Amino acid sequence: MDPLTTEIVVVGGGPGGYAAAFYAADLGKKVILVERDKRLGGVCLNRGCIPSKALLNATHAISLARESAHRGITFTAPVIQVDQLRAWKDSILQKLAGGIALLAQKRGVKVIFGRAHFEGSNSLRVESETGQQFITYEQAIIATGSKAAMPKAFDLGNPRIMTSTEALEVPDIPENLLVVGGGYIGMELGTVYATLGSKVVMVEALDSILLGADPDLARPVLAYARKNFKELRLKAKVLKMSTSGKQIKVEVEVGGEKKEELYDRVLVAVGRVPNTENLGLENTKVALDEKGFIKVDAQQRTADPAIFAIGDIAGGILLAHKASREARNAVEVITGESEAREKFIIPAVVFTDPEVAWCGLTEAEAREKGLTVEVAKFPWGASGRALTLDRTDGLTKLIIDPATERILGVGIVGAGAGELIAEGVLAVEMGATAKDLALSVHPHPTLSETMMEAAEVFFGHPTHTLPIKKK
């Protein structure tokens, strides 16, 4: 094939890559988007955010039915058709991927499916089933993302030892499932399988789950896991695994005691690693850090003037919306729209039961940095809407600068926390004060009122809880 020439080539068609390609095309640039998989969307759409949320929503219906008995409404036990559940989940992915492909076509973005390999700072080779295609470009944006980590000690080549990728395919509902890792992936998928009927044992090396979340936000999720999982083991380690017939033999250390157990399947959820291998980066000036992530500056520039990197591959918080925001940064620098990166707030959401979400400064970070802050909390037990939902296990809190009354951070745990945190992001981004939030009329009865009432707690005159006297 004759070589292709373009202004911008984007390597990776996930939420960072296609966002960059689309934005660059909207700004008048000639763009080629290269994707290794057979459809666009990246890990988030195909093997991450979207399929996991589909399964969480589906299984939440089971939980709602089980919990309705005390309301005087009783359902028969659910009958789970795994093949139909999987097909429904896959239909969502196909629709979304098809929509992204159509948007690329309408924008004039040329999409090439194949494995990209950098030949130099301004040239790329794409290998596909139909052969090789060479591309020369002015600027490249690398957005190849990350993949689930699998420690060598656990990598037996046995399909019964899964990462999130395999677990989201729901191959079956194992009677006994071991989840290694109490981060957001382990907790979300542990919740899915526990609700489907698996006896879930979770092992976490740390003394708590959901690293990064304040303890008071993680506490309701911890309570849910202890109630719905067969067992939750903190400060425990999985030492080794081996195949034992149709099961996995696992050696676990709990409380200093070692023991062997058998599981039908094991889910390893111990983090993610960058997709930098076999990219040909050694043929460029791109530099990697000690963990294999691409080093970038504030404008997403790498050490190679012709190459930018965004999203998971550039390290930091590995979240889809962070990749999308960095995509806009990189494109604006390339097109001359902007040279200075604005400091932006990246919210984190864990779609467990209950959901956990936070943005800006956390209470733990404030303590570590020695900052003087005030924390205003509103318990959902005082929320009329939370009571009607039978979800009084929630909490909304604000991290406030007492001198300026600016909102520095927001944390929420409870039903729909992921939807509510956007108001917190806006408040922190805009430099809003607690007074701004307290005076903004929120509809009643809604969970969003808890944001307003938390601000009123700060001033000492909340309506639905007793005021806390300030020292």
N, C-alpha and C positions, 0 to 999 in steps of 0.2 A: 504494500500500500504506500501511496505517496505520503510524505510527512505532512502533518497538520500544523498550522500556525495560529496562535491565539494570543490575546492580551493577558488573560488570566486562566490558569488551570487550577481547578480545585480537586484535590485528591481525597476522596471520602465523601459519601453521599448521605451522611447522617444529619441530625438537626443542626450541627454547626456547618457542615459542608454545603448542604443544599440551601441553607439560609444565606451563606456567603455568595454562592453562585447566583441565586435569585436577586439579591441586593445589587451585586455588581452588574448584572444584566439590566436591572431597572435604572441604573445610573449610566447606561449606554455602553458598557464594556462588552467585548466579545469574549465569551466564556465557554470553556469545556469542563464538564464535570465527569470525573472518573470514579467508578464504584466497583469494588471487588465482588460484591454479592450480585445476585441476579435481579434484585430490585432495590430501589432507593429506600431511605429511611434509617439506615444504620442499625446499631444495636438497640437504641431506644425504641424504635417502632417495631422491629422484627423480633428482638430477643431480650427486651428489657422493660422499659417504662410502660408501654402500651399493653402488651400481653399480660404483664403482672397485674395491672390495674383492672383489666377485663376479668381475670380470674378472681381477684379480690372482691370485685363487685358481685360476681356470680355467687361466690360462697357467702358473701354477706347476707344474701337473701335467705340462705339456710339458717344463719345465726338469728336473723330477725324472726323467722318462723318459730324457732325453738324458744326464743325469749318471749313470745307473745302469749304463752299459756297463762301467765299471771294476770294478763289483761282480759282474760275470759275468751280468748280466741285460740283454738287449738287446731293444728294441722297434723296430717299424717306424716310419718317419716319420709324424708325425701328419697327418691329413686334417682341415682346419679348415672347418667349415660356418658361415660368418659369420651367416647368417640364423638358424640354430638356436642359436648362441651368444648372439645378441642376444635371441632369444625367451626363452631360459632366464634371462638376466639380468633381462629385463622381468617375468618371472613372479614373481621374488623381490620386486620393487618393488610389484607389485600386491597380493601377499599381505600385505606389511607395511602398505601404505596402507589396505587393507581392515581390518586389525586395529586400526589407530588410529581409523578411522571408527567401528568397532563400540564401542570403548572410550569414544569421545565420546558416542555414543548411550546407552550404559548409564549414563553419569554424568549424563545430562541436559544436556550441553553442546550448545547450539544452534549448528550450523555453517552459515555463509552463504558461498557461493562467489561472489566478485566482487572488484572493485577498490575498496579503501577510500580515502576522501578526507575529511579532517577539515574540518568546517564551523566548528568552534569548539573550545574546551577540553573541552566536555562533549557534543559531538554529532558524528556520523559519517554520511557518506553512502556507501552501497555500490552500485556500478554493476555490473550483470550483464547477461547476454543477455536476461533476462526483464524488465528495467527497473531502477528505483532503489528502494533500501530505506534509510530513515533510522533511526538508532539514537541514543538518548540514554543516557548512562551516568554512573556516579559516578566510576569510575576506568578508565583505559585502559592497556594494556601494548602497546607497539610492539615487534614481533619480526619485522620484514620482511627481515632478513638482508642478504646481500650478493650481488654477481654478479661474474663473471670480468671483469677489466679488459681492454679492447681499445684500445690507443693509436690515435689518429686516423691516424697514418702507416701503420698496418697494416689499418685498417678499410676494405677495398676493396669490401665487399659480395659478396665471392667465397666460396662455401661451402667452398672448399678451404683457406681460412684459418680455422682452428677455435679455439674456446676449449675448456675442459674439457667444457662442456655438449655440444658436437657430437662431440667425440672419444669420449665415453662411449657414444654411439649406435653406434659402430663401423660407419660407413657402408661401409667397405671396409678392406682391408689395403694401404695404399700401399707401393709399392716403395721410395720415398725419402721420408722424413719428417724435417722440421726441427722441433725443439722449442726454443722461445725461452723460456729461464728454467730455472734449475736448482734451484728450490725443490721442496717436497714434491709439488706437483701435477705439475710437469714430470717429476720423477724417477719418480713412480709410473706415469704414463701412458706415459712413454718406455719403461719396463720392460715394460709390457703389449704395446706395439706391436713392440718389438724381439723379444720372445719369439714373437709371432705371425708374425714373418718380415720386418718392415720394416727397412730400413737407416736407422738413426736417427742423425742428427747433432744434438747438443745445443750450444746457444750460451748461455753465462752471462757476464754482465758482470763479476761479482766474481771473486776469485781462488780461490773454492771453491764447493761446492754446499751446499745445506741450511743456509741462514743461520739461526743460533740454536742449532744443534747444535755441541757441542765438536768440534774437529778430529779427535780420536782416534776419536770415534763416527762421524763422516762418512767416515773413511778407507776402511773396507771397502766402503761403498756406491760410493765413487769408483772403487775397484778393479773392482767389478762392472761399472760403467758403461763403463769403459775397455776391458773385455774383451768386453762384449756389444753396445755401441753401435758404430756405424761410426766415430764420432768424437765426442770430448768437448772442446769448446773453452772454456777459461776466459779471463777478461779479454778477451772478444770482444763485439762489438756487431752487431746487425742494424740497418742504416741505413734501408733502405726495401724495399718489396715492390711488385711489379706483376704483372698477369696476362699470361701468355705461353702462349696456346693453352689446353691442358688442364693446364698446370703453373703454378707460381708462381715468378717470377724474384725472387731475393733478393740484395740487396747486403749483404755482410758485411765487417766490419773485424776482422781477426785479426792480432795482433802489429804493428799499425800499417799493415798492408797491406790494401787493399780488393780484393774480388773478387766476381764475380757467379756465382750458382749456380741451378740449376733443381730444384724439388722437386714431388712429386705432391701433397703436402699439407703444411701448416704448422700446428703447434699453438702458440698463444700462451699462455704460462702465466707472466704477469708480475705476478700479484697480484689482489686483489679490491677492489671499490669498494662502498660502502653503497647500499642501496635506499631512498633518502630522497626521490627525485624524485617529483613528482605525488602526494604524500601529503596536501597541503594543510597542511603544518606551519606555513606562514606565517600561518595563521588561528589558531594557538595561540601559547603563549609558549615553545615548545620551541626550544632553541638548538643550532646545529651548530658543530663545530670546523672548522678550516681544510681538512680532508680530506673534510668532508661527513658525518662520523659525529655521532650525537646525543650531546650532553654529558650525563653522568649523575654523580650523587654516589655515595657508598659504598652507599646503599640502592637504587640504580638509579632514583632520582628524576631527572626532567628539570627544566628551569627552570619548567615548568608544573606546579603542584601536583596536577593531576588526571591527569597522564600519566607513565608509567614507560617505560623502554626497556631491552631485554635482548638479549644475543647479539651477532652481528656488527654490527648497526646501532648498537650502543653502543661500538664500537671495541674496542681491546685485542687479545687473542689471538682469532683467528677460528676457533673450534672448537665443534663441536656440544655437547660435554659441558660446556663453559664456559657456553653458552647455557642448558642445562638447569639448571645450578646457580644461575645468576642468576635464572632463573624462580622458583625456590623463595624466593630472597631477596626478590624484589619482592612476591610473594604474601604472604609472612609480614609484610612491612611494612604492606601494605594491610589485612590482617586483624588486625593488632595482635599477631601471634604473636611478633614480634621487631622491634626497632628498630635493633639493632646488627648490622652485617655481620661475620660471622666471617671471618678471613683463611683462604682455602682454597687448596689446592694444585691447580693445573691441569696434568695431564700432557700432554705432546706426543708423538704417535706418527707416524712416517713409515713407511708400509707398502711400503717398497722391498724389495729383496733384497740384503743382509739388512735386516730391520726396524731402525729406530732409535727409541728412546724415552727420554725424560728427564722429571724433575720436580724441583721445588724449585730450589735454587741450582745453577747450572752452574759448571764450573771457570773458564770465561771470565768470567762475572759476578763471581766471587769475586776474580779478578785486577783487574778494572775497579774494584771497590769497595775494593780494598786490604785485603781481609779475610784473616786468617790461617786457613788450612784445611789439612787433610791429605787427600790423595786416595789411597784404597785401591783397587787394581785387581786383578781376577782374570781372566786370559786364558782363553778357552774351549778353547784347545788343551790345557788341563789338565783338562777336563771329560769324564768318561767318556760321558755322554749326548751331548754335542756330537760326540764322535768317532763314535758309532754313527749319528748323523744326517749325518755328513760335513759338519758345519757348525762347523768350528773357527775360523772367521773372526770369532767374537764376542768381546765384552768386557763385563764388568760392573764398574762403578766406583761408589764411594761418596764423597761430599763430606762431610767430618766436621769438626766443631769440636773442635780438640785439647784445649781447656780443659774442655769439658763432655762430650765424646765423643758429642754429639748428631749425628744424621744430618741434614744440611742439604739434601742433594740426592742424587739417584741417576740414573745414566746407563747405558743398556744398548744395545748393538748386537749383533744376532744373530737367528737364527731364533726367531720367537715373542716378540720383545722387547715387543711391544704387550700381550701377555698377562701378561708378567712384571712390568711397571712398576707394576701396581696394588699390589704389596707395598711398593714404594718409596714410593708415595703415602701409604699407611697409615703407614709408618714416619715420614715427615716430618710428616704431619698430627698424629700422636700424640706427637711429640717423643721418639721412640724413640732409644736410644743404640746404638752399635755393639755393645755387650755384649748388648743385647736381641736383636739380629739374630743374633749369633754363637751364642747359647745356644738359639735356637729351632731345634728339630730339623727338618730338611728331608728329604723322602724321597729315596732313592737308587735308581737313578741318574736324576736330573732336571736340567733347566737351572736350576730354582729354587735348587738348591744353590749356584749361583754367587753368589747374594746372601749366603748364610751365609759362604761362603769368602772373599768380599771383606771381610767384617767381620773374619774371622780374620786376613786379611793385615794389617789395621790394628793388631792386637795382636801381630803378629810370629810367629804359630804356625799358618799355614795347613797343612792336611794334604797337599794335592795340588800345591802349588808350594813352592819354596824361600822361606824367610822373608827379608824385606828388613830389614837392620839399621837401626834408627833412629839418627839423629845424636845 
